[in-house]
């Protein structure tokens, strides 16, 4: 039988997923997910061990192979995607330095990032599209390993999450423009590595050679090694294609660019983005990404915590999952009887999380409602910033784990004052990776109407709630703005 099955692998901030699609029908024929246990460390550290990554990758691919059975012979290609930034540093033996990877939510380099932003932020924003931030691989490496780590032989190569998976599968090291640019390491003007960014972090001697070549998404970077094939039960020699950062992979899975859709991703991170033409002067957004198209950019407004806030509260209240938090939240009205929440449980840029207005009459349900309200309002705040920068965000699709709960999506729709689309399929990243695998074989260009695209539906806001939600939204933004001096004081003066 002619090979027509495509595999996409997605390493997120909390789990690793793999799915197999039929190229002709777009039907999912195998799916597997495995949690990635992250260790929370003093100083707001967040790491995951190399054995856990290896075990998860092997397990999900082995599970997919088991579900496929004899159809493993039909696998035509595979590709990987993953969360951006973080630190996947290889030592001289091509092993993860210290046996661990650092997540993009790690905040131990926050003070360093703020100091670099104060001294280099304006110049770097113009050069690479963002100021230094604590989750950047170069900033983390300088903070945790030292700027002389390369000279000491402790730091040989730097990878991104998806590229580490690709390295394990093929032995090849490469990356793509979307990951490199999101990390603030690529010149917006040229699409090549920015030496200025490496110099600002103190890793000038390491430079671009650490990451390997920038390859186009959808191009073959290697083949599945026999030893890896034996571990997971797939045929050796399957072509492995370059993917993209999970945000772009998910946008590819819904054809966001061609359909003119902005996206809000209710994931661990609060991610809000839209593609648009190159704009000069550059709009004042959090990040501008050169994803490999000379005339287009990805514009982003992000915070390190979206569903992470709800997951945190689920643990604190001993609830089973995020849906249970929303269930509890919906037993009380919008506004939680005056209780507000600052939705920054993963920090970032000196901000912190916390309840404001807490009184003795507030209950667990009020706490849940305050957190849920704040998560949706933060996405609306970021989308408003994109709109204020002149970007087209009136057509929005909600992605990520939180999109599976229509109540959260409807809450965002009311805050935005317009219908939104949602993709309840939480595997859009893996599906996007499978699309890159398809592109590598000339099978699909991810055009509108393609059978490989993820299904979406429209969620309408409740017009009866518009006034109350507009008032809440305005109050939320005022609270965040008024807290800026407090955040600065708590974070301490930039040295």
N, C-alpha and C positions, 0 to 999 in steps of 0.2 A: 504494500500500500504506500502511496506517495506520502512523504512526511509533511504534515500540516499542523502539528501541535507546537505551540510557542509557550515558553516558560518565563515568567517574570518573578523576580525576587525583590522584596522590599524590606530593608532594615530600618524600622522606625525607632522612636525614642523609648518605646516600651516593649516592642515585640518584633519578631522576624517572621515574614510571611512569604509564601510561594504559591503561585497558582499556574495552572496550565489551561490554555485556551485553544479551541479549534480555530484555525485561521479562517476557514470559510464561514462558519456560523457565528463566531464570537462566543460560543457557549463555553462556560467554565466546566472543564472535565476533571479537574483535581484542584484541591485547595488545602493548604495546611498553614497553621499558625503556631508559634511557640513564644512564650514570654521571654524577655531578656531581663534578667534580674540586675538592677543597677544598685550599687552601694552608695548611700549618702554618707559623705565624709565631713569632718570638721571644716569650717570655713566655706560652707556651701559647695563642697565638692560633689561630683557625680561621676562614677566610673563603672565600667563593666569589664569583667575579666575575659581574656582571650579564650579560655576553655569554654565559657558560656556562649560566646559568639560561634565558635567552631561547632559546638554541640547543636546549637539551634539551626545553623545552616545545614549541617548534615541531616538532622532530623526532619526538617521540613521538606528537603529534596527527596529523602528516602521515603517519606510519607506520600509525596506526590507520585514518585515512581511506583509505589505499591498500589495506589489508586489507579494508575494508568495500566498496570499489568503489562500484557503483551504490547500495548500501544506505546510503550517507551520507545520502540523502534521508529515511531512516527514523529518524535521530537525533532524539530528542524533547527531551532535556535533558542537561545535564552539570553536574558540581559538582567542587570541589577539596577536598583535605585536605592536611595536611603536618605536619611536626614542629613542636613548640611552642617558644615563646620565641625566643631569638636576636634579631638586630636587622636589620630590613628598613626602613631609614630613608630617606625621600624628601626631597630638597632642594626648593627653591622651584620648580624646573623639573619636579618629579615624576619625577626620576631617582634611582636608588639613590645615596645619599651616598657620594662617593668611588668610585662605580662598583662597589661590593661589598656583599654581605650578610655578616653575622656569624652563624656557627652557634651553636646552643644549647650545644655542648660547649666553646665558647671560655671560657678561664679567666683572661683578663687582668683581669677585674674581681673576682677572688676576694678580694683584700684589702679592697676597697671593700665587697663584700657581707658579709664577716665583721664589718667595723666597723659597718655598718648593722644587722646582726643583733644585735650587742651593745647598740646604743643603742635600736633600735626593734623588735627581733624579737618580743618577747612581745605588744606592742600590735598589731603587724601580723598575727601569727598569729590573734589573736582577730578582727581586722577582715576579713582577706582569705584566711585559711586557710594561709598559709605565711610563713616568715621570708624576708628578702632572700637571694637566691642569685645566683651570678655569671652565669647564663645569661639572666636577666630582661632584656627589652629596655630598660627604663628604667635599670637599673643599668649595662648595657653602654654605653648612650648617654651617660650621665653620665661614665663612665670614658674612653671613646674620643673622644667629641666635645666633652665639657665641658658643665657644667650651663647654660652661657649659649649653647649652640649654636643654640637657637631664636631668641634675641635677635639673634645674628649672621647669621641667615638661612641657616644651614647645615643646619638640621633643621626640616622643615615638617610631615611626617606620619610616623607609625610604623605599620607593618603587621606581621602575622604571615605565615609562609611561604605558607599556602594563600591568604591574602588578597592577597598580592602577585601570585600567579598569577591570581586573580580580577580584579585591577586590570588586568593585562596583557590579559586576554581581553575585558573589558567597559568599562574606563575608570572603573569605579565603585569606591569605597572603603567597605568595611564589614567587620565581623568578627562572631564569635559568642561566646556566653558561655563556652564550654569553653576556647577559646584565651585569652581575656581573663582568666579566673579562674585557669587554670593558671599564667599569668604573674604571679599575685599582684596584680592590678590591679582586682579587682571585689569589692565588699562582699558577704560571704556573706549578710548579713541582707536586703539590698535587691535584689541582682542588678544594681546600677548601678555605674558607675565609682567607685573609691575615691579621693577627693582626698587622703586621708592617705597612700596609697601613692605618689602622685606627689610629694607634699611630702617624704616621706622620702628619695626618690631625688635630690631637688634639682631636679626638672623640674616644679615646681608651675605655672609659667607656661604650660607646654605643655598639660598636663592631658589630659582625655578627648577633646578636639576632635581630637587627633592621630590617633586610631584610627578615627574615623567611627562610625556608629551600630552598636549591637549588634542583629543580625538573627537570627531563629530559624533553626536548622539546617533545611534542607528548604524554605526560602522563596526565591523568585526575587529575585536582586539586580540583574540586568541581562541583556543579550543579547550574543551573540558579535558583536564589531565586524566590519564588512566587511573592514577591513585585516587583521585576525587570521584571518578565514575564508579570505581569499585566500592567506595564508601557509601554512595547514595543510591546505587542501583540503576544509574542512567548509562546510556552508551557513551563510551569515550569518543572524543573528537567532535562533540556537538559544538558548533560555533557559538561563541559568547560575544555579544555585542556591547558596545558602550551605551550606557543609559544616560540619565540626567538626575539632578537633584529631585527629591520626592515631590516637591511642589510642582515643578515643571512636568514631571511624569504624570501627576494627577491631572494637571491642566490638559496634557495631551490626551489623557483617557476620556475627557469630555469634549475635546476639540474646542477648548475655551478661546483660543486666539482667533480661529476662523469664524467662530460664532459671536465674537465680540463680548465675551463674558469676563467679568472680574470674578475673583474667587475669595471666599472667606473659609479658612480651614480651621475647623474646631478640632484641633489635635492637641498634643501636649503643648505645643507652641500656639500662640495666637497669630496666625499668618493671614495677611490680606494683601492681595496682589492683582495686578492687571498688566497685560502687555500693551504697548503703545509705541508710537513713533519716537525717534530720537528728538529730544526737546532741548533747545538752548534759549535762554539759560536753563540750567538743570532745575527741575522742580524740587522743592524742599520736602522731600520724603525721606524715610529712614534709609532706604537702599535702592540703588539703581543697578540692574544686572545686565551685563552683556552676555546673552546666552548663545552667542554664535551667529547672530543675524546682524549684519552691518547697519541695517536701517531700522531695527526694532530693539526695544529694551523691555525688561521686566521691572516694573516699579512696585515697591513693597513697603508696607507699614506693619511692623511686627512687635510682639512682646514675647518673652520666654514662657508665659503661662496663659493657657486657655483652659482646656479640659483638665490640665494639671491642678487647677484650683479645686475643681469638683472631685477629682480623684483623691486629693489631699483630705477634703472634708469627709469623703466616704470612709477613709481610714480612721479619722478622728472620731467620727460618730458610729463606728463599727457597722457601717452599712455595706451591703455586698458589692455594689457597683455604682457607676455614675447614674444609671437610670433610677436607682433607688433614691439617690439624692434629689433628682428632679421630681420624683413622685412625692417626696416629703415637701419639697419647695412649693409645689402647686396646691398644697392644702392651705396656704396663706396668700393674701393678695400681693400684687406688685408693691414694692417698697418695704416689705417686711416690717411694717409698723415702725418705720423710722430707722431701722438698722441698715447700715451700708457696709460694703466690703471693698477693700482695695485689692484687686485681683492679680497680685504679683507674687505668688507664692514661690516662684523660682527666681525672684529678684530681677536684676538686670539694670545697669545704668544707675545704681544707687537706690532704686525704688525698693520698697518692701510691702508685704501684704499685711492686712489687719482689718479688724472690725472697727467701725466708727459709729458711735451712738448706742453702744450696747448698754442695756438696762436690765433690771431684775425681772421684768415681765417678758423678756424675749426668750423664746424656746428654741429647741433644735430645728423646728420647722422654719422659724424666722431666720436662723443662721443659714439654712439651706437655701431659702429664697434669696437672701442677700447675696450669696455667692453666685447663684444661677443668674440673677439679674445683672450682676457685675460682669460676668463672663460675656454675656450677649452685648452689654453696653460697651465693653472694651472693643469688641469687633466693630460695632457701629462707629465708635470714635475713630478708629483707624481708617475705616472706609470714608468717613467725612474728611479726613486729612488728605486722602488720595483725591477725592473730588475737589477739594479746595486748591489742589495743585494743578487743576485743569485736566485731570484724567477721567476717562469715560468709565464710570462704575455703576451706571444706572441699571445695568443688567448683571445680576450677581448670582453666582452658584455657590452653595454651601457644601463643603467637602469635609472629610475627616470623620473620626469616630462619633463626634457629637452630632453629625448630620443624620445619624440613624434615629435620633429622637426628634420627631416633628415638632414637639413643643418648644425645644430650643430654637429651631429654625424659625418657627412662627414668631417667637419673641424677638429675634433679630429683624424679621420682616417688619414688625410693628415699629421697632426703633428706627429702622431705615425709612419707614413710611411708604413702602412699595412691595410688590410681590417679589419673592426670591425663588430661585430654583434650588432643589437639593438633590444630591446624589447620595442615596442611602447606602450605596455599596462602599464599605470601608476598605475595599481592596483596590481603590483607584490607582494607588502608587504602583502596586504589582501589575495591574492591568496596563498601566502606562509603560512599565518596563517590558512587558510582553509585546507592546506595540513597537518599541525600539528593536526588539528581536525580529519582528515582522519586517520592519524597514530594512534591516540588514540583509534580508533575503529577497527584497523587492516585492513583498507580498501585500503591503498596505501602506497608504500614506496618511492614515488617521484623518481622512476627510469627513465632513459632515455626512451622516447617513451610513457610515461604515458599521458593519456588524460588530466590529471589535470595540466600539465605544461603549462606555458605561451608561446605563439608563438613568434619566433624571425626571423629576416631577416638579410642578410649580406649587409653592405654598403661598397662600394669600394671607395678608395681615387682617386682623379683625378691626374694622374701621371704628367700632364702638370704643376701642381702647386707645385710639390715636392721641387724644389730648393728654391723658394721664401718662402715657409712655413718653410723649414729647417732654413733659415736665420732668419726669424722672431722668431722662437722658440729659437734659440741660443741667440738672442738679448733679448728676454723676460727673459730667465734664468739669463743672465748677469745683467739685470736691477734688478731683485729680489735679487740676491746675493750682488750687490753693495749697495742696500738699507738697508742691515742688520745693519750697524752702525747707520744709520739714525733712523731706528725703535728703536734701543736700546736707542738712545738719547731721542727720543720722549717719550718712555715708562718710562724713568727715571732709575736711578740706583736701582738695587735690594737691598732692605734694609735687 
